[in-house]
């Protein structure tokens, strides 16, 4: 972590389940489901919610107007492209804050028929307009991990005079490693006058690790989804990142006892049951069978697991009889269960 950062810095936890998470192929939340999930996320203590895409119109716009009016205008924002009609749609939805995303890599700029000069021209035209209409504006550098650092530094230099809330650095296709993310964040942080946010995809299974590394390397915020929902292999997982911060004693505002209900609620909405060995919220992550592990757990509840289940509001650890252990590992000299607060299940 940066040497000049306070030891107990407080990163922002931003949830994008309702925007990027809903882009999971085949997934579509109803308006009622989205309102309920937004309320649960706010109650759980996430700092901000990227709630949706105003320019989609229809039910999406009605839902955004509802939560902006009835839930929170300060903790909810809409996702926009670098187009004036997106700004108009966000304003019509009552958004006070927006995030404007655009590609910075040559590959993705070409898809839009843009180049660096066109991008800069659009920013010079639309950013002042956005700042005049909304109380808070953040910008998103899409495909940042496939973009030369020098190109992004040039953009940051151009943006210096604007009161932008933060810059989102996106590993859009999930190709970066934690070491690469650390180098990228540190390089940008040295020259950036803005707070940095990291947004990671999970194509190589490293999104959550990359998100944590980004924070440890100088980023001020991360955007995440419940259960890692999102396009292709999904995004960095809210529940995993929050617990990693908890164990590393990095302050955050999320109630850890809300993670399991959130995870299970979203699993129910998507129709995708949680795997029993899913980190943090799986049914089996506090169950032990191995005799060595059971023996250790009886002496020290953290000997063979990183946290106690009580942190999630769960009952104590369970033991399972099976090939690698048995009831004998739980028995005391009197033949009874050594610790009555612990339970065992048949394997």
C-alpha positions as CSV (number, residue, x, y, z in Angstrom):
1,X,0.0,0.0,0.0
2,X,1.2,3.5,-0.6
3,X,3.5,4.8,2.1
4,X,1.7,8.2,2.3
5,X,-1.8,6.8,2.8
6,X,-3.3,6.7,6.3
7,X,-3.0,3.3,7.8
8,X,-6.8,3.0,8.2
9,X,-7.9,4.5,4.9
10,X,-11.6,3.9,4.1
11,X,-12.2,2.8,0.5
12,X,-15.6,3.4,-1.2
13,X,-17.5,0.2,-1.9
14,X,-19.6,0.7,-5.1
15,X,-22.1,-2.0,-6.2
16,X,-22.9,-2.4,-9.8
17,X,-25.1,-5.5,-9.6
18,X,-28.1,-3.6,-11.0
19,X,-26.1,-2.3,-14.0
20,X,-23.2,-4.5,-14.9
21,X,-24.5,-7.5,-13.0
22,X,-27.8,-7.5,-14.9
23,X,-25.8,-7.7,-18.1
24,X,-25.2,-11.4,-17.3
25,X,-26.4,-13.2,-20.5
26,X,-30.0,-14.2,-20.1
27,X,-30.6,-12.2,-16.9
28,X,-33.3,-9.5,-16.5
29,X,-34.5,-8.3,-13.2
30,X,-38.1,-7.0,-12.9
31,X,-38.7,-3.5,-11.7
32,X,-39.9,-4.8,-8.3
33,X,-36.8,-7.0,-7.9
34,X,-34.5,-4.1,-8.7
35,X,-36.1,-1.8,-6.2
36,X,-35.9,-4.5,-3.5
37,X,-32.3,-5.3,-4.3
38,X,-31.3,-1.6,-4.3
39,X,-32.9,-1.2,-0.9
40,X,-31.1,-4.3,0.5
41,X,-27.7,-3.0,-0.9
42,X,-28.2,0.4,0.8
43,X,-29.3,-1.2,4.0
44,X,-26.2,-3.5,3.9
45,X,-24.0,-0.4,3.8
46,X,-22.5,-0.2,0.4
47,X,-21.4,3.4,-0.2
48,X,-22.9,3.9,-3.7
49,X,-25.0,2.0,-6.2
50,X,-24.5,2.1,-10.0
51,X,-28.2,1.6,-10.5
52,X,-28.7,1.3,-14.2
53,X,-28.6,2.9,-17.7
54,X,-31.1,5.8,-18.0
55,X,-31.0,6.0,-21.8
56,X,-32.5,2.5,-22.0
57,X,-35.8,4.2,-21.2
58,X,-39.1,2.3,-20.5
59,X,-39.2,0.3,-17.3
60,X,-35.5,1.0,-16.7
61,X,-36.2,4.7,-16.6
62,X,-39.3,4.3,-14.4
63,X,-37.3,2.2,-11.9
64,X,-34.5,4.7,-11.8
65,X,-36.9,7.6,-11.2
66,X,-38.5,5.6,-8.4
67,X,-35.3,4.8,-6.5
68,X,-33.9,8.3,-7.0
69,X,-37.0,9.8,-5.5
70,X,-37.7,7.2,-2.7
71,X,-34.4,5.7,-1.8
72,X,-31.3,7.9,-2.2
73,X,-30.2,10.6,-4.7
74,X,-26.8,10.9,-3.0
75,X,-25.8,7.2,-3.1
76,X,-27.3,6.2,-6.4
77,X,-26.0,7.1,-9.9
78,X,-26.7,6.2,-13.5
79,X,-24.3,4.9,-16.2
80,X,-24.0,6.9,-19.3
81,X,-22.0,6.9,-22.6
82,X,-20.3,9.9,-23.9
83,X,-23.5,11.1,-25.7
84,X,-25.7,14.1,-25.0
85,X,-28.8,12.0,-25.2
86,X,-27.5,9.9,-22.3
87,X,-27.1,13.0,-20.2
88,X,-30.7,14.1,-21.1
89,X,-32.0,10.7,-20.1
90,X,-30.2,10.7,-16.8
91,X,-31.5,14.1,-16.0
92,X,-35.0,13.1,-16.8
93,X,-34.7,10.1,-14.4
94,X,-33.8,12.5,-11.5
95,X,-30.2,11.4,-11.3
96,X,-28.0,13.7,-9.3
97,X,-24.8,11.7,-10.1
98,X,-23.7,10.0,-13.2
99,X,-20.8,7.9,-14.5
100,X,-19.7,8.5,-18.0
101,X,-17.8,5.6,-19.6
102,X,-15.8,5.5,-22.8
103,X,-13.0,3.4,-24.3
104,X,-9.4,4.4,-24.1
105,X,-7.8,1.5,-26.0
106,X,-7.1,1.9,-29.7
107,X,-9.0,-1.4,-30.3
108,X,-12.2,-0.3,-28.7
109,X,-12.0,3.2,-30.0
110,X,-11.9,1.8,-33.5
111,X,-15.1,-0.1,-32.8
112,X,-16.9,3.2,-32.4
113,X,-15.1,4.8,-35.4
114,X,-13.2,7.1,-33.0
115,X,-9.6,7.9,-32.4
116,X,-7.8,9.7,-29.6
117,X,-8.5,13.1,-31.1
118,X,-12.3,12.4,-31.5
119,X,-12.4,11.2,-27.9
120,X,-10.7,14.3,-26.6
121,X,-13.1,16.5,-28.6
122,X,-16.1,14.8,-27.2
123,X,-14.8,15.1,-23.7
124,X,-14.2,18.8,-24.1
125,X,-17.7,19.3,-25.4
126,X,-19.7,17.0,-23.1
127,X,-17.9,17.0,-19.8
128,X,-18.7,20.7,-19.1
129,X,-22.3,20.0,-20.0
130,X,-22.4,17.0,-17.6
131,X,-20.8,19.0,-14.8
132,X,-23.4,21.8,-15.3
133,X,-26.3,19.3,-15.0
134,X,-25.3,16.9,-12.3
135,X,-23.9,17.3,-8.7
136,X,-21.3,14.6,-9.3
137,X,-19.6,13.1,-12.4
138,X,-17.2,10.3,-12.6
139,X,-15.4,9.0,-15.7
140,X,-14.7,5.5,-16.8
141,X,-11.6,4.5,-18.8
142,X,-12.8,1.3,-20.5
143,X,-10.2,-1.3,-21.5
144,X,-7.6,0.5,-19.5
145,X,-5.5,-2.7,-19.0
146,X,-5.0,-2.9,-22.8
147,X,-4.1,0.8,-23.1
148,X,-0.6,2.3,-22.9
149,X,-0.2,4.1,-19.5
150,X,1.1,7.1,-21.4
151,X,-2.2,7.5,-23.3
152,X,-4.1,7.6,-20.0
153,X,-1.7,10.0,-18.4
154,X,-2.3,12.3,-21.4
155,X,-6.0,12.1,-20.8
156,X,-5.6,12.8,-17.1
157,X,-3.5,15.9,-17.9
158,X,-6.3,17.1,-20.2
159,X,-8.9,16.6,-17.5
160,X,-7.0,18.3,-14.7
161,X,-9.1,21.4,-14.7
162,X,-12.4,19.7,-14.3
163,X,-14.1,18.9,-10.9
164,X,-14.4,15.1,-11.6
165,X,-15.3,12.9,-8.6
166,X,-13.1,10.0,-9.7
167,X,-11.7,8.1,-12.6
168,X,-12.6,4.4,-13.0
169,X,-9.9,2.1,-14.3
170,X,-11.6,-0.9,-16.0
171,X,-10.0,-4.3,-16.7
172,X,-12.8,-4.7,-19.2
173,X,-11.9,-8.1,-20.6
174,X,-10.3,-9.5,-17.4
175,X,-6.8,-10.0,-18.7
176,X,-4.7,-8.3,-16.0
177,X,-2.9,-10.0,-13.1
178,X,-2.6,-8.5,-9.6
179,X,1.0,-7.4,-10.2
180,X,0.0,-5.6,-13.4
181,X,-2.9,-3.9,-11.6
182,X,-0.5,-2.8,-8.9
183,X,1.9,-1.3,-11.4
184,X,-0.9,0.4,-13.3
185,X,-2.6,2.0,-10.3
186,X,0.7,3.2,-8.8
187,X,1.7,4.7,-12.2
188,X,-1.6,6.6,-12.6
189,X,-1.8,7.6,-8.9
190,X,1.5,9.4,-9.1
191,X,0.2,11.8,-11.8
192,X,-3.6,11.8,-11.2
193,X,-5.3,14.7,-9.3
194,X,-8.4,12.5,-9.0
195,X,-9.4,9.6,-6.9
196,X,-9.1,6.2,-8.7
197,X,-11.6,3.5,-8.8
198,X,-11.0,-0.1,-10.0
199,X,-13.5,-2.2,-12.0
200,X,-12.5,-5.7,-12.8
201,X,-13.9,-8.6,-14.8
202,X,-13.2,-12.2,-14.0
203,X,-12.3,-13.8,-17.3
204,X,-9.1,-15.3,-15.8
205,X,-10.5,-15.8,-12.3
206,X,-8.6,-12.8,-10.8
207,X,-11.1,-10.1,-10.5
208,X,-11.5,-10.0,-6.7
209,X,-7.7,-10.4,-6.2
210,X,-7.2,-7.5,-8.7
211,X,-9.7,-5.3,-6.9
212,X,-8.0,-5.9,-3.5
213,X,-4.6,-5.2,-5.1
214,X,-5.9,-2.0,-6.6
215,X,-6.9,-0.7,-3.2
216,X,-3.7,-1.8,-1.6
217,X,-1.8,0.0,-4.4
218,X,-3.5,3.3,-4.1
219,X,-7.0,3.2,-5.5
220,X,-9.8,4.8,-3.4
221,X,-12.8,2.8,-4.6
222,X,-13.8,-0.5,-6.2
223,X,-17.0,-1.5,-8.1
224,X,-18.3,-5.0,-7.4
225,X,-21.3,-7.2,-7.9
226,X,-23.1,-9.6,-5.6
227,X,-22.0,-13.2,-6.5
228,X,-19.8,-11.8,-9.2
229,X,-22.6,-11.4,-11.7
230,X,-21.8,-9.8,-15.0
231,X,-20.9,-10.4,-18.6
232,X,-18.9,-13.5,-19.6
233,X,-17.2,-14.7,-16.4
234,X,-18.6,-11.8,-14.3
235,X,-17.1,-9.2,-12.1
236,X,-15.2,-8.9,-8.8
237,X,-17.4,-10.3,-6.0
238,X,-18.8,-7.9,-3.3
239,X,-18.9,-10.6,-0.6
240,X,-15.4,-11.8,-1.2
241,X,-13.8,-8.3,-1.4
242,X,-15.6,-7.1,1.8
243,X,-14.4,-10.1,3.8
244,X,-10.9,-9.7,2.5
245,X,-11.0,-6.1,3.7
246,X,-12.4,-7.2,7.0
247,X,-9.7,-9.8,7.6
248,X,-7.0,-7.3,6.7
249,X,-8.6,-4.7,9.1
250,X,-9.2,-2.2,6.3
251,X,-12.3,-0.2,7.3
252,X,-15.4,-0.3,5.3
253,X,-19.1,0.4,5.9
254,X,-20.6,-2.9,4.9
255,X,-22.4,-5.1,7.4
256,X,-20.8,-8.5,7.1
257,X,-23.9,-10.2,8.4
258,X,-25.8,-8.9,5.4
259,X,-23.5,-10.6,2.9
260,X,-25.0,-14.1,3.1
261,X,-28.6,-13.0,2.8
262,X,-27.7,-10.7,-0.1
263,X,-25.8,-13.5,-1.8
264,X,-28.7,-16.0,-1.4
265,X,-31.3,-13.4,-2.4
266,X,-29.5,-12.7,-5.7
267,X,-28.9,-16.4,-6.3
268,X,-32.7,-16.9,-6.0
269,X,-33.4,-14.1,-8.4
270,X,-31.0,-15.5,-11.0
271,X,-32.1,-19.1,-10.6
272,X,-28.4,-20.1,-10.0
273,X,-27.9,-21.9,-6.7
274,X,-24.8,-21.1,-4.9
275,X,-22.1,-23.9,-5.1
276,X,-21.5,-25.4,-1.6
277,X,-17.9,-24.4,-1.7
278,X,-18.4,-20.9,-2.9
279,X,-16.0,-18.6,-1.0
280,X,-17.6,-16.7,2.0
281,X,-21.2,-17.7,1.4
282,X,-21.2,-21.4,0.4
283,X,-23.0,-23.9,2.7
284,X,-19.8,-26.0,3.2
285,X,-17.2,-23.3,3.8
286,X,-17.5,-23.7,7.6
287,X,-17.7,-27.5,7.6
288,X,-14.7,-29.8,8.3
289,X,-14.1,-33.6,7.8
290,X,-10.4,-34.2,8.0
291,X,-9.3,-35.5,11.4
292,X,-6.4,-33.1,11.5
293,X,-8.6,-30.2,10.7
294,X,-11.3,-31.2,13.2
295,X,-8.7,-31.7,16.0
296,X,-7.2,-28.3,15.2
297,X,-10.5,-26.5,15.1
298,X,-11.5,-27.9,18.5
299,X,-8.3,-26.3,20.0
300,X,-8.3,-23.1,18.0
301,X,-11.4,-22.0,15.8
302,X,-9.1,-20.2,13.4
303,X,-6.5,-23.0,13.0
304,X,-8.0,-24.3,9.7
305,X,-10.3,-21.5,8.5
306,X,-9.7,-17.7,8.0
307,X,-12.7,-16.5,9.9
308,X,-15.4,-17.7,12.3
309,X,-18.9,-18.2,11.0
310,X,-20.3,-15.9,13.6
311,X,-19.0,-12.9,11.6
312,X,-21.8,-13.8,9.2
313,X,-24.3,-14.3,11.9
314,X,-24.1,-18.1,11.5
315,X,-24.0,-21.0,13.9
316,X,-20.6,-22.3,15.0
317,X,-18.5,-24.6,12.7
318,X,-19.8,-28.0,11.7
319,X,-17.9,-31.3,11.5
320,X,-18.6,-34.1,9.1
321,X,-17.9,-37.7,9.5
322,X,-16.3,-39.4,6.5
323,X,-13.3,-41.1,5.0
324,X,-10.8,-38.6,6.2
325,X,-12.0,-38.4,9.8
326,X,-14.8,-39.5,12.1
327,X,-16.6,-39.0,15.4
328,X,-13.5,-40.1,17.3
329,X,-11.8,-36.8,16.4
330,X,-14.6,-35.1,18.3
331,X,-14.8,-37.3,21.4
332,X,-13.5,-36.3,24.8
333,X,-12.2,-38.7,27.4
334,X,-15.7,-39.2,28.7
335,X,-16.9,-40.3,25.3
336,X,-19.0,-37.3,24.7
337,X,-18.8,-34.5,22.2
338,X,-15.8,-32.3,23.3
339,X,-17.6,-29.0,22.6
340,X,-21.4,-29.0,22.9
341,X,-21.6,-25.8,20.8
342,X,-20.1,-27.6,17.8
343,X,-22.2,-29.8,15.6
344,X,-21.4,-32.8,13.3
345,X,-23.2,-34.1,10.3
346,X,-23.1,-37.5,8.6
347,X,-20.9,-37.5,5.5
